[in-house]
Amino acid sequence: MKPESTNNRARADEISRLLKQVRMGPADIESRSQVDRARLEPGSIIAGYRILSCLGAGAHGVVYLVTDGRFQTALKILHEDIAQSPRNSEFRARFQREAKIGLQLSHPNLVKCFEAGVWRDRYYLSSEFIRGGSLNDLLARGPLNEFQSLTLIQGVLKALKKLDEEELIHRDVKASNVLVTLDKVAKLADLGLARSSRLDFTRLTKTGRSPGTPAFMAPEQIQGETMLDIRCDLYSVGVLLYYCLTATLPFQRDSLQELLKAHMEAAIPDIRCHAPNTSGGLIEILESLLQKERERRPKRPAIVIEQIESLLPTTQKNENHN
């Protein structure tokens, strides 16, 4: 057997082993059929906030539009079973982590957090209410042009630059965690998986789990590496940029294992198959962000921000002529 063949088989075996270890989120969460997750009615009062409407609900909690009599804010409340059950301590830790980091940071491209606490055994977090919706909502209407895409991605990168300056990484940069204001300003949300980029970090996930969202995860996240840095978030930004320009994700597969393997091994798709007029400068940025080896990606968000700033005048001029 040739050495190359032996190496390829060993590499394939290693990838197979890694994929079998990946578990996206705890399997011990109590099912919805076993718990009461009734939503609070408009007019209900919690921690001094009056509920106006429900903005959305997920596996871990509900977000309400509320008012304190002066301002309207978004109030995230953990489901009661997660707030009270010892089995779900991991999610409470993430919630508290999000609150702690969010209350400490202030930046125009980060969703502002105002208050966090526990009210009658209900964990809550009050934050800025963004009227525009998420990037997912925006892309449901179709792809964006280069200028729009670069402007929004630049906002996400500025938020990551702030995190990088605080020696933090986000670890869950994705379209649903990017909120877009009515003025088309991108604001990065959900710091529940954020952690220190220093070595003395505190894990919020159990051993063997890879936190994050599969469609946006960097190869080193999938492999479960603990020595992560801001470059894993930059890979996710590359996925976001591709998504903005095409309204489709760069890697789409029939199974989770195939998807994760594609992030680790598959060649970067040619974006011109979906967006044939994409400029060479933008393709260069995109491909640098989506490199499999993090050493080949930009080291800092500031570097990509500078590259985008050099492209924006040309892209804006081109869009004005169209």
Contacts in CASP RR format, 6 or more apart in sequence:
PFRMAT RR
TARGET T0000
AUTHOR 0000-0000-0000
METHOD contacts of the structure
MODEL  1
MKPESTNNRARADEISRLLKQVRMGPADIESRSQVDRARLEPGSIIAGYR
ILSCLGAGAHGVVYLVTDGRFQTALKILHEDIAQSPRNSEFRARFQREAK
IGLQLSHPNLVKCFEAGVWRDRYYLSSEFIRGGSLNDLLARGPLNEFQSL
TLIQGVLKALKKLDEEELIHRDVKASNVLVTLDKVAKLADLGLARSSRLD
FTRLTKTGRSPGTPAFMAPEQIQGETMLDIRCDLYSVGVLLYYCLTATLP
FQRDSLQELLKAHMEAAIPDIRCHAPNTSGGLIEILESLLQKERERRPKR
PAIVIEQIESLLPTTQKNENHN
15 261 0 8 1.000
15 264 0 8 1.000
15 265 0 8 1.000
18 222 0 8 1.000
18 223 0 8 1.000
18 224 0 8 1.000
18 264 0 8 1.000
19 222 0 8 1.000
19 257 0 8 1.000
19 260 0 8 1.000
19 261 0 8 1.000
21 208 0 8 1.000
21 210 0 8 1.000
21 224 0 8 1.000
22 209 0 8 1.000
22 210 0 8 1.000
22 222 0 8 1.000
22 224 0 8 1.000
22 256 0 8 1.000
22 260 0 8 1.000
23 208 0 8 1.000
23 209 0 8 1.000
23 210 0 8 1.000
24 209 0 8 1.000
24 210 0 8 1.000
24 212 0 8 1.000
24 214 0 8 1.000
24 256 0 8 1.000
25 205 0 8 1.000
25 209 0 8 1.000
25 211 0 8 1.000
26 88 0 8 1.000
26 90 0 8 1.000
26 91 0 8 1.000
26 206 0 8 1.000
26 209 0 8 1.000
28 87 0 8 1.000
29 59 0 8 1.000
29 82 0 8 1.000
29 87 0 8 1.000
29 88 0 8 1.000
29 91 0 8 1.000
30 81 0 8 1.000
30 85 0 8 1.000
30 87 0 8 1.000
30 88 0 8 1.000
34 81 0 8 1.000
35 79 0 8 1.000
35 80 0 8 1.000
35 81 0 8 1.000
36 80 0 8 1.000
37 57 0 8 1.000
37 61 0 8 1.000
37 62 0 8 1.000
37 79 0 8 1.000
37 80 0 8 1.000
37 81 0 8 1.000
39 54 0 8 1.000
39 57 0 8 1.000
39 62 0 8 1.000
40 46 0 8 1.000
40 51 0 8 1.000
40 62 0 8 1.000
40 64 0 8 1.000
40 77 0 8 1.000
41 51 0 8 1.000
42 51 0 8 1.000
42 52 0 8 1.000
42 53 0 8 1.000
43 50 0 8 1.000
43 51 0 8 1.000
43 52 0 8 1.000
44 50 0 8 1.000
44 51 0 8 1.000
45 51 0 8 1.000
46 66 0 8 1.000
46 75 0 8 1.000
46 77 0 8 1.000
46 119 0 8 1.000
46 120 0 8 1.000
46 122 0 8 1.000
46 124 0 8 1.000
47 117 0 8 1.000
47 119 0 8 1.000
47 122 0 8 1.000
47 124 0 8 1.000
48 68 0 8 1.000
49 64 0 8 1.000
49 66 0 8 1.000
49 67 0 8 1.000
49 68 0 8 1.000
49 73 0 8 1.000
49 75 0 8 1.000
49 124 0 8 1.000
49 126 0 8 1.000
50 66 0 8 1.000
50 67 0 8 1.000
50 68 0 8 1.000
50 69 0 8 1.000
51 64 0 8 1.000
51 65 0 8 1.000
51 66 0 8 1.000
51 75 0 8 1.000
52 64 0 8 1.000
52 65 0 8 1.000
52 66 0 8 1.000
52 67 0 8 1.000
52 72 0 8 1.000
53 64 0 8 1.000
53 65 0 8 1.000
54 62 0 8 1.000
54 63 0 8 1.000
54 64 0 8 1.000
54 65 0 8 1.000
55 63 0 8 1.000
55 64 0 8 1.000
55 65 0 8 1.000
55 74 0 8 1.000
56 62 0 8 1.000
56 63 0 8 1.000
57 63 0 8 1.000
60 78 0 8 1.000
60 79 0 8 1.000
60 82 0 8 1.000
60 91 0 8 1.000
60 95 0 8 1.000
61 76 0 8 1.000
61 77 0 8 1.000
61 78 0 8 1.000
61 79 0 8 1.000
61 82 0 8 1.000
62 76 0 8 1.000
62 77 0 8 1.000
62 79 0 8 1.000
63 74 0 8 1.000
63 75 0 8 1.000
63 76 0 8 1.000
63 77 0 8 1.000
64 74 0 8 1.000
64 75 0 8 1.000
64 77 0 8 1.000
65 72 0 8 1.000
65 73 0 8 1.000
65 74 0 8 1.000
65 75 0 8 1.000
65 129 0 8 1.000
66 72 0 8 1.000
66 73 0 8 1.000
66 74 0 8 1.000
66 75 0 8 1.000
66 126 0 8 1.000
67 73 0 8 1.000
72 129 0 8 1.000
73 114 0 8 1.000
73 126 0 8 1.000
73 127 0 8 1.000
73 128 0 8 1.000
73 129 0 8 1.000
74 126 0 8 1.000
74 127 0 8 1.000
74 128 0 8 1.000
74 129 0 8 1.000
74 130 0 8 1.000
75 124 0 8 1.000
75 125 0 8 1.000
75 126 0 8 1.000
75 127 0 8 1.000
76 124 0 8 1.000
76 125 0 8 1.000
76 127 0 8 1.000
77 122 0 8 1.000
77 123 0 8 1.000
77 124 0 8 1.000
78 91 0 8 1.000
78 92 0 8 1.000
78 95 0 8 1.000
78 122 0 8 1.000
78 123 0 8 1.000
78 124 0 8 1.000
80 121 0 8 1.000
80 122 0 8 1.000
81 88 0 8 1.000
82 88 0 8 1.000
82 91 0 8 1.000
82 92 0 8 1.000
83 92 0 8 1.000
83 118 0 8 1.000
83 121 0 8 1.000
83 122 0 8 1.000
83 123 0 8 1.000
84 121 0 8 1.000
90 204 0 8 1.000
90 205 0 8 1.000
90 206 0 8 1.000
92 123 0 8 1.000
93 204 0 8 1.000
94 192 0 8 1.000
94 193 0 8 1.000
94 204 0 8 1.000
95 123 0 8 1.000
95 125 0 8 1.000
95 192 0 8 1.000
96 116 0 8 1.000
96 123 0 8 1.000
97 191 0 8 1.000
97 192 0 8 1.000
97 194 0 8 1.000
97 195 0 8 1.000
97 204 0 8 1.000
98 113 0 8 1.000
98 125 0 8 1.000
98 190 0 8 1.000
98 191 0 8 1.000
98 192 0 8 1.000
98 194 0 8 1.000
99 113 0 8 1.000
99 116 0 8 1.000
99 117 0 8 1.000
99 125 0 8 1.000
100 116 0 8 1.000
101 168 0 8 1.000
101 191 0 8 1.000
101 192 0 8 1.000
101 194 0 8 1.000
102 110 0 8 1.000
102 112 0 8 1.000
102 113 0 8 1.000
102 191 0 8 1.000
103 113 0 8 1.000
103 114 0 8 1.000
103 115 0 8 1.000
103 116 0 8 1.000
104 166 0 8 1.000
105 113 0 8 1.000
105 162 0 8 1.000
105 163 0 8 1.000
105 166 0 8 1.000
106 112 0 8 1.000
107 158 0 8 1.000
107 159 0 8 1.000
107 162 0 8 1.000
108 158 0 8 1.000
108 185 0 8 1.000
108 187 0 8 1.000
109 155 0 8 1.000
109 156 0 8 1.000
109 158 0 8 1.000
109 159 0 8 1.000
109 162 0 8 1.000
109 185 0 8 1.000
109 186 0 8 1.000
109 187 0 8 1.000
109 188 0 8 1.000
110 159 0 8 1.000
110 162 0 8 1.000
110 187 0 8 1.000
110 188 0 8 1.000
110 189 0 8 1.000
111 127 0 8 1.000
111 128 0 8 1.000
111 130 0 8 1.000
111 179 0 8 1.000
111 187 0 8 1.000
111 188 0 8 1.000
111 189 0 8 1.000
112 127 0 8 1.000
112 128 0 8 1.000
113 125 0 8 1.000
113 126 0 8 1.000
113 127 0 8 1.000
113 128 0 8 1.000
114 126 0 8 1.000
114 127 0 8 1.000
114 128 0 8 1.000
115 125 0 8 1.000
115 126 0 8 1.000
116 123 0 8 1.000
116 124 0 8 1.000
116 125 0 8 1.000
116 126 0 8 1.000
117 123 0 8 1.000
117 124 0 8 1.000
117 125 0 8 1.000
118 124 0 8 1.000
127 189 0 8 1.000
128 187 0 8 1.000
130 179 0 8 1.000
130 180 0 8 1.000
130 181 0 8 1.000
130 187 0 8 1.000
130 189 0 8 1.000
131 181 0 8 1.000
131 182 0 8 1.000
132 179 0 8 1.000
132 180 0 8 1.000
132 181 0 8 1.000
132 182 0 8 1.000
133 179 0 8 1.000
133 180 0 8 1.000
134 175 0 8 1.000
134 176 0 8 1.000
134 177 0 8 1.000
134 178 0 8 1.000
134 179 0 8 1.000
134 180 0 8 1.000
135 152 0 8 1.000
135 175 0 8 1.000
135 176 0 8 1.000
135 178 0 8 1.000
135 179 0 8 1.000
135 180 0 8 1.000
135 186 0 8 1.000
135 240 0 8 1.000
135 243 0 8 1.000
135 244 0 8 1.000
136 175 0 8 1.000
136 176 0 8 1.000
137 180 0 8 1.000
138 144 0 8 1.000
138 180 0 8 1.000
139 175 0 8 1.000
139 243 0 8 1.000
139 244 0 8 1.000
139 247 0 8 1.000
140 247 0 8 1.000
142 247 0 8 1.000
143 244 0 8 1.000
143 245 0 8 1.000
143 246 0 8 1.000
143 247 0 8 1.000
143 274 0 8 1.000
143 275 0 8 1.000
144 152 0 8 1.000
144 244 0 8 1.000
144 245 0 8 1.000
145 315 0 8 1.000
145 319 0 8 1.000
145 322 0 8 1.000
146 245 0 8 1.000
146 278 0 8 1.000
146 279 0 8 1.000
146 282 0 8 1.000
146 311 0 8 1.000
146 315 0 8 1.000
146 318 0 8 1.000
146 319 0 8 1.000
147 312 0 8 1.000
147 315 0 8 1.000
147 316 0 8 1.000
147 318 0 8 1.000
147 319 0 8 1.000
148 184 0 8 1.000
148 244 0 8 1.000
149 241 0 8 1.000
149 244 0 8 1.000
149 245 0 8 1.000
150 282 0 8 1.000
150 308 0 8 1.000
150 311 0 8 1.000
150 312 0 8 1.000
150 315 0 8 1.000
151 184 0 8 1.000
151 186 0 8 1.000
151 312 0 8 1.000
152 178 0 8 1.000
152 180 0 8 1.000
152 184 0 8 1.000
152 186 0 8 1.000
152 244 0 8 1.000
153 186 0 8 1.000
153 237 0 8 1.000
153 238 0 8 1.000
153 240 0 8 1.000
153 241 0 8 1.000
153 244 0 8 1.000
153 308 0 8 1.000
154 186 0 8 1.000
154 305 0 8 1.000
154 308 0 8 1.000
154 309 0 8 1.000
154 312 0 8 1.000
155 185 0 8 1.000
155 186 0 8 1.000
155 188 0 8 1.000
156 173 0 8 1.000
156 178 0 8 1.000
156 186 0 8 1.000
156 188 0 8 1.000
156 237 0 8 1.000
156 240 0 8 1.000
157 237 0 8 1.000
157 301 0 8 1.000
157 304 0 8 1.000
157 305 0 8 1.000
157 308 0 8 1.000
158 301 0 8 1.000
158 305 0 8 1.000
159 186 0 8 1.000
159 187 0 8 1.000
159 188 0 8 1.000
160 170 0 8 1.000
160 173 0 8 1.000
160 188 0 8 1.000
160 230 0 8 1.000
160 233 0 8 1.000
160 234 0 8 1.000
160 237 0 8 1.000
160 301 0 8 1.000
161 300 0 8 1.000
161 301 0 8 1.000
161 302 0 8 1.000
161 305 0 8 1.000
163 169 0 8 1.000
163 170 0 8 1.000
163 194 0 8 1.000
163 230 0 8 1.000
163 233 0 8 1.000
164 197 0 8 1.000
164 230 0 8 1.000
164 300 0 8 1.000
164 301 0 8 1.000
164 302 0 8 1.000
167 196 0 8 1.000
167 197 0 8 1.000
167 198 0 8 1.000
168 194 0 8 1.000
168 195 0 8 1.000
168 196 0 8 1.000
168 197 0 8 1.000
169 194 0 8 1.000
169 195 0 8 1.000
169 196 0 8 1.000
169 197 0 8 1.000
169 228 0 8 1.000
169 229 0 8 1.000
169 230 0 8 1.000
169 232 0 8 1.000
169 233 0 8 1.000
170 188 0 8 1.000
170 191 0 8 1.000
170 193 0 8 1.000
170 194 0 8 1.000
170 233 0 8 1.000
170 236 0 8 1.000
171 193 0 8 1.000
171 194 0 8 1.000
171 195 0 8 1.000
171 211 0 8 1.000
171 212 0 8 1.000
171 221 0 8 1.000
171 228 0 8 1.000
171 232 0 8 1.000
171 233 0 8 1.000
172 190 0 8 1.000
172 192 0 8 1.000
172 193 0 8 1.000
172 211 0 8 1.000
172 212 0 8 1.000
172 213 0 8 1.000
172 216 0 8 1.000
172 236 0 8 1.000
173 188 0 8 1.000
173 216 0 8 1.000
173 233 0 8 1.000
173 236 0 8 1.000
173 237 0 8 1.000
173 240 0 8 1.000
174 213 0 8 1.000
174 215 0 8 1.000
174 216 0 8 1.000
174 236 0 8 1.000
174 239 0 8 1.000
174 240 0 8 1.000
175 240 0 8 1.000
175 243 0 8 1.000
177 188 0 8 1.000
177 189 0 8 1.000
177 190 0 8 1.000
178 186 0 8 1.000
178 187 0 8 1.000
178 188 0 8 1.000
178 189 0 8 1.000
178 240 0 8 1.000
179 186 0 8 1.000
179 187 0 8 1.000
179 188 0 8 1.000
179 189 0 8 1.000
180 186 0 8 1.000
180 187 0 8 1.000
181 187 0 8 1.000
192 204 0 8 1.000
193 204 0 8 1.000
193 211 0 8 1.000
193 212 0 8 1.000
195 201 0 8 1.000
195 202 0 8 1.000
195 203 0 8 1.000
195 204 0 8 1.000
196 202 0 8 1.000
197 228 0 8 1.000
197 229 0 8 1.000
197 230 0 8 1.000
199 227 0 8 1.000
201 226 0 8 1.000
203 226 0 8 1.000
204 211 0 8 1.000
205 211 0 8 1.000
208 224 0 8 1.000
210 217 0 8 1.000
210 221 0 8 1.000
210 222 0 8 1.000
210 223 0 8 1.000
210 224 0 8 1.000
211 221 0 8 1.000
212 221 0 8 1.000
214 256 0 8 1.000
214 259 0 8 1.000
214 260 0 8 1.000
214 263 0 8 1.000
215 239 0 8 1.000
215 249 0 8 1.000
215 251 0 8 1.000
215 259 0 8 1.000
216 236 0 8 1.000
216 239 0 8 1.000
216 240 0 8 1.000
217 232 0 8 1.000
217 235 0 8 1.000
217 236 0 8 1.000
217 260 0 8 1.000
217 263 0 8 1.000
218 231 0 8 1.000
218 232 0 8 1.000
218 233 0 8 1.000
218 235 0 8 1.000
218 236 0 8 1.000
218 263 0 8 1.000
218 294 0 8 1.000
219 235 0 8 1.000
219 263 0 8 1.000
219 264 0 8 1.000
219 292 0 8 1.000
219 293 0 8 1.000
219 294 0 8 1.000
220 228 0 8 1.000
220 232 0 8 1.000
220 294 0 8 1.000
221 228 0 8 1.000
221 232 0 8 1.000
222 260 0 8 1.000
222 263 0 8 1.000
222 264 0 8 1.000
223 264 0 8 1.000
229 294 0 8 1.000
230 300 0 8 1.000
230 301 0 8 1.000
231 294 0 8 1.000
231 297 0 8 1.000
231 298 0 8 1.000
231 299 0 8 1.000
232 294 0 8 1.000
233 301 0 8 1.000
234 289 0 8 1.000
234 297 0 8 1.000
234 298 0 8 1.000
234 301 0 8 1.000
234 304 0 8 1.000
235 289 0 8 1.000
235 290 0 8 1.000
235 291 0 8 1.000
235 294 0 8 1.000
235 297 0 8 1.000
237 289 0 8 1.000
237 301 0 8 1.000
237 304 0 8 1.000
238 286 0 8 1.000
238 289 0 8 1.000
238 290 0 8 1.000
239 249 0 8 1.000
239 250 0 8 1.000
239 290 0 8 1.000
241 282 0 8 1.000
241 285 0 8 1.000
241 286 0 8 1.000
241 289 0 8 1.000
242 249 0 8 1.000
242 250 0 8 1.000
242 269 0 8 1.000
242 271 0 8 1.000
242 286 0 8 1.000
242 290 0 8 1.000
243 249 0 8 1.000
243 250 0 8 1.000
245 271 0 8 1.000
245 274 0 8 1.000
245 275 0 8 1.000
245 278 0 8 1.000
245 282 0 8 1.000
246 271 0 8 1.000
246 274 0 8 1.000
246 275 0 8 1.000
248 274 0 8 1.000
250 268 0 8 1.000
250 269 0 8 1.000
250 271 0 8 1.000
250 290 0 8 1.000
251 259 0 8 1.000
251 262 0 8 1.000
251 263 0 8 1.000
251 266 0 8 1.000
251 269 0 8 1.000
252 259 0 8 1.000
253 259 0 8 1.000
253 261 0 8 1.000
253 262 0 8 1.000
264 292 0 8 1.000
265 292 0 8 1.000
268 286 0 8 1.000
268 287 0 8 1.000
268 290 0 8 1.000
271 278 0 8 1.000
271 283 0 8 1.000
271 286 0 8 1.000
272 278 0 8 1.000
272 283 0 8 1.000
279 311 0 8 1.000
279 314 0 8 1.000
279 315 0 8 1.000
279 318 0 8 1.000
281 311 0 8 1.000
282 311 0 8 1.000
282 315 0 8 1.000
285 304 0 8 1.000
285 307 0 8 1.000
285 308 0 8 1.000
285 311 0 8 1.000
288 296 0 8 1.000
288 297 0 8 1.000
288 298 0 8 1.000
288 304 0 8 1.000
289 297 0 8 1.000
289 298 0 8 1.000
289 304 0 8 1.000
291 297 0 8 1.000
298 304 0 8 1.000
298 307 0 8 1.000
END
